[in-house]
């Protein structure tokens, strides 16, 4: 990637996002229709990306596209470049801003790595989404447990009802669940992606 963006990211002076999904709603390479055409020393991208997170405030976008040979690759696009049109989309979750990004012969920089880099991006994104989902679920459980301590039914806190008490008791397993995304993420950085299959007691690890 251009050192301009790497330096700006490291200094907290730039915002980047990723655009993969299109109208098919899939992350599979076969469903990606955005095309990349060679243009001298650079590239030009054309296509439409959907549900791009925070594209309206991003300085650059890492875009998944296919070259003339149909090979998937990642490209960096400056959001202020000609040929880039960003339109905010309505979303039920107002804390997650998403946009439609239209590229019309937009200038782009190719990132080395090809399909392998794309696959790694998807792996890392899966871990990030899992961690995010876990955090939301954990907070919802904490709120439910706290509420069960003050909510009364028939003159008694519902937290002492056998069923509710048992539900609150599952809270003790949270530390193991919390650790799993970190283990997966840390292991993926070594080049081998570790998958953790969680069961009631913890999990088994295996190499993919």
Rosetta blueprint (number, residue, H / E / L):
1 X L
2 X L
3 X H
4 X H
5 X H
6 X H
7 X H
8 X H
9 X H
10 X H
11 X L
12 X L
13 X L
14 X L
15 X L
16 X E
17 X E
18 X E
19 X E
20 X L
21 X L
22 X L
23 X L
24 X L
25 X L
26 X L
27 X L
28 X L
29 X H
30 X H
31 X H
32 X L
33 X L
34 X L
35 X E
36 X E
37 X E
38 X E
39 X E
40 X L
41 X L
42 X E
43 X E
44 X E
45 X E
46 X E
47 X E
48 X E
49 X E
50 X E
51 X E
52 X E
53 X E
54 X L
55 X L
56 X L
57 X L
58 X L
59 X L
60 X E
61 X E
62 X E
63 X E
64 X E
65 X E
66 X E
67 X L
68 X L
69 X L
70 X L
71 X L
72 X E
73 X E
74 X E
75 X E
76 X E
77 X E
78 X E
79 X L
80 X L
81 X L
82 X L
83 X L
84 X E
85 X E
86 X E
87 X E
88 X E
89 X L
90 X L
91 X L
92 X L
93 X L
94 X L
95 X L
96 X L
97 X L
98 X E
99 X E
100 X E
101 X E
102 X E
103 X E
104 X E
105 X E
106 X E
107 X E
108 X E
109 X E
110 X E
111 X E
112 X L
113 X L
114 X H
115 X H
116 X H
117 X H
118 X H
119 X H
120 X H
121 X H
122 X H
123 X H
124 X H
125 X H
126 X H
127 X H
128 X H
129 X H
130 X H
131 X H
132 X H
133 X H
134 X H
135 X H
136 X H
137 X H
138 X H
139 X H
140 X H
141 X H
142 X H
143 X H
144 X H
145 X H
146 X H
147 X H
148 X H
149 X H
150 X H
151 X L
152 X E
153 X E
154 X L
155 X L
156 X E
157 X E
158 X H
159 X H
160 X H
161 X L
162 X H
163 X H
164 X H
165 X H
166 X H
167 X H
168 X H
169 X H
170 X H
171 X H
172 X H
173 X H
174 X H
175 X H
176 X H
177 X H
178 X H
179 X H
180 X H
181 X H
182 X H
183 X H
184 X H
185 X H
186 X H
187 X H
188 X H
189 X L
190 X L
191 X L
192 X L
193 X L
194 X E
195 X E
196 X E
197 X E
198 X E
199 X E
200 X L
201 X L
202 X E
203 X E
204 X E
205 X E
206 X E
207 X E
208 X L
